[in-house]
């Protein structure tokens, strides 16, 4: 066992050196820098923020699509970015912009071995489910839940891009039934996709809460900080895996970390399962709205 651990540690060191030396790792999108400047300016107003976001019409369309999605839970139709800012607030809009801009940046890393459409669907469904869960369970920072949910699997396309040989070996190992994705990642790369994603989140100097979620979203019991947010994203991920028949392959054989039952005060496993089924109608509506 000690030999195996040493081997994994050596592979991890090698992987970190590769990531540290890669000059073309995605940089923080320009729109995030501009939006952050406006939000941190106490004299800024909704019009100024709207003007910056409106420079990217693709981003505007995505924000309005998110705001009007069934799981997001806004009762009124949001037709303009200015109204979205008013109804959601500066910080909430900032969280959405960060998440969507980063996802767009990562999208450019895809290739024929990576199903970008399925990755996006899984990510947006986890994000909107996490936002709804946060609201329903009384977690005040529901915007953070959306951002963390959208970015939780950020490490997967990074592995595909910069460790493609290991990526293909991981897929083959899992397909053969020899190991789960997390186990195969650790054994073949020395790092899980959670650890790889955390590296990029930290490189972009994003909040610690998001970093913790990305690193521990499969095993929230191992998180030292922000256990509630990590557990929320784990539950959202589990709900998406349970309710989506055509799920993202990286969550095949998803294992629920039952520590979240106590962390989120859900009583017992039976009650948790009833919560999952309680989201089915909203989930189906959300899938249909994205498909259409």
C-alpha positions, 0 to 999 in steps of 0.5 A: 500500500505504501508503494502505491501511495508513493507512486500516486504522490510522484504522479501528483507532483508531476501533474502539478509541475505540468499545470504550473508550467503550462503557459496557455492555461485559461486566464481570467476572462476580461469581462470578469475583471470589468464586472468585479471593478464595477461591483467593488466601486461603491458609486457604481450603479445598475446601468454601468454594470449593464453596459459592461455585460451588454458588450457580450450579447452571448453572455446576456442571452445566457444570463437571461436564460438562467434567470428565466429557467424553471429551477432558478425560481424567479416568478416574473419574466426577466426580459432585460439585463438591467431588470436582471441586475435589479431583481437579482442584485449586484453580487448575484449577477457577479456570481452568474457572470463569473461562472458563465464566463469561466465555462465559456473559456473552458469550452474552448478546450474541448475536442472530439474526445470530450462531449462538450454538450453533455458537460454543459448540460450537466453543469447548468443542471447542477448549478440551477438545482443547487440554487433552488436547493439553497433557496429551499433549505434557507442557505442565504448565499444562493448565488454562490451555490449557482457558481459552485454548481456550474464549476464543480467539474471544471477539472475534467476538461482540463485533464482532457486538454493537458493530460490527454493520454491519461484522460483516455486511459481513465475512460478505458479503466472506468469502462472496463469496470476496474475502478470509479472515475475518482479512483482511476484519476488518482491512480493514473494521474495522481490527482482527481478532477476535483484537485485539478479544478481547484488548481485552476480556481486558485490560479484565478484567485476565486473565492475559497468557498468555490475552491473547496466545492470544486476539490471536495464535491464528491466527498464533502465529508473530507472538506475542512471548510464550507461543509454546507456549500460543499454538501449542497453541491454534492446533493445537487450533483446527486439529484442531477445524476438520479433524475437525468436518464442521459447523464454525464458519464463522469457521474456514472455509479455516483456514490452519495456521501451520507454525511450530508444528511447531518450537515444539511439537517435532512433527518435521514436517507428516506427524507433525502430521497423524498427531496430528490423525487420532489424536484422531478417535475421542476427538473423535467421542465428545466431539461425541456426548457434547455432542449427547446 
